[in-house]
Each structure stands twice: as C-alpha cells, then as structure tokens.
C-alpha cells in the first residue's frame, strides 16, 4: 500500500464553463492546474482540477481546534502544540478531526484553498457568490463545520 498525501488534490472534475468562470473571476492560473479529459458520451470539454495542497506542516496547531475522534462516544478537545505532536498522535492510532484550522495569512487572498487536513476545497465567499450567478449545473456548496482562520 502506498501513501500519496498530495494526490487528493486531483479529485475534482470541472466543465469548460466552470473553468471559464474561474478565469473570469480572476483566479490566478498559479492557484490551480487543469488536465483535459475525455468522458465518453459527453459533448462538452471536461477537466481534472488540481489545486496545490497546503501541507499539514503549515498549520498553526496552537491556534487550531482539533477533536480526538478516535472514540465516537467521547469526542474530546485535543491539545496539540505542533505538527510533530499531531504526527505522533496519528502514529499511535489517534484520529483527529479539525473544527478550526489556522493557516498563514499569505493564503487569505487566494480564492481556492486545498488543505491536506480536509478532503474538500475551500472557496472564498466572493468566488462562491460569483459562481452562484453563473448557473453551473452540479455545483454544490457544502456548509462545513470546519472554520478556517488566518494568522
């Protein structure tokens, strides 16, 4: 079994229309990459969307809020001070769930974020509002319980 911590960044398929919306909104090309794909029976251009992943090492664990989700009957707050402490917990079998993630302020201006700590992308509120005006089929907004903060 292999471990590919950054491969999760390639799990989104988008249409040409969605890609055009990203560009129209002004999302910088350096925030994402696309790979054209052929889907049998589809008459529109489709792409795999890759957004560079922000690694766990960049999370400020002291300002983040993690829950020890190893025991579903007693989810307690986990006090984690560093990435290494987080890794040690994982290696000993503790499963953490993020309720608040603190990342460096330099990411605050980006319209799309992909965090190794989460399985879905974060879109800025401005980008979401813009995309909702474009009537994109299949576009679903998930209201998360994970808060994203910057420092």
Residue pairs with C-beta under 8 A, 6 or more apart in sequence:
5 53
5 55
5 116
6 53
6 55
6 116
8 53
8 114
8 116
8 119
9 50
9 51
9 52
9 53
9 114
10 35
10 48
10 49
10 50
12 48
12 49
12 51
12 121
13 37
13 46
13 47
13 48
13 49
14 34
14 46
14 47
14 48
14 49
15 44
15 45
15 46
15 47
15 136
16 44
16 45
16 46
16 47
17 44
17 134
17 136
18 131
18 136
18 139
19 34
19 47
21 130
21 131
21 134
21 136
22 32
22 111
22 112
23 29
25 111
25 126
25 127
25 130
25 131
26 111
27 111
27 112
27 127
31 51
31 52
31 110
31 111
31 112
32 49
32 50
32 51
32 52
32 112
33 49
33 50
34 47
34 48
34 49
34 50
35 47
35 48
35 50
36 45
36 46
36 47
37 46
37 47
37 48
38 46
39 46
51 112
51 113
51 114
51 121
52 114
53 114
53 115
53 116
54 103
54 107
54 113
54 114
54 115
54 116
55 116
56 83
56 86
56 116
56 117
57 83
58 103
58 104
59 83
59 101
59 102
59 103
59 115
59 117
60 102
60 103
60 104
60 151
61 80
61 81
61 82
61 83
61 85
61 86
61 102
62 80
62 81
62 82
62 102
63 100
63 102
63 149
63 151
64 80
64 98
64 100
64 101
64 102
65 77
65 98
65 99
65 100
65 147
66 77
66 78
66 80
66 86
66 96
66 97
66 98
66 99
67 75
67 76
67 77
67 78
67 96
67 97
67 98
67 99
68 75
68 76
68 77
68 78
68 94
68 95
68 96
69 75
69 95
69 96
69 97
70 93
70 94
70 95
75 97
78 89
78 94
78 96
80 86
80 89
80 96
86 96
89 96
90 96
98 117
98 118
98 146
99 145
99 146
99 147
100 146
100 147
100 148
100 149
101 115
101 117
101 118
101 146
101 147
101 148
101 149
102 149
102 150
102 151
103 113
103 115
103 148
103 149
103 150
103 151
104 150
104 151
105 150
105 151
107 113
107 150
108 150
110 124
111 123
111 124
111 126
111 127
112 121
112 122
112 123
112 124
112 127
113 121
113 122
113 148
114 121
114 122
115 122
115 148
118 146
120 142
120 144
122 148
123 131
128 141
131 139
132 139
132 141
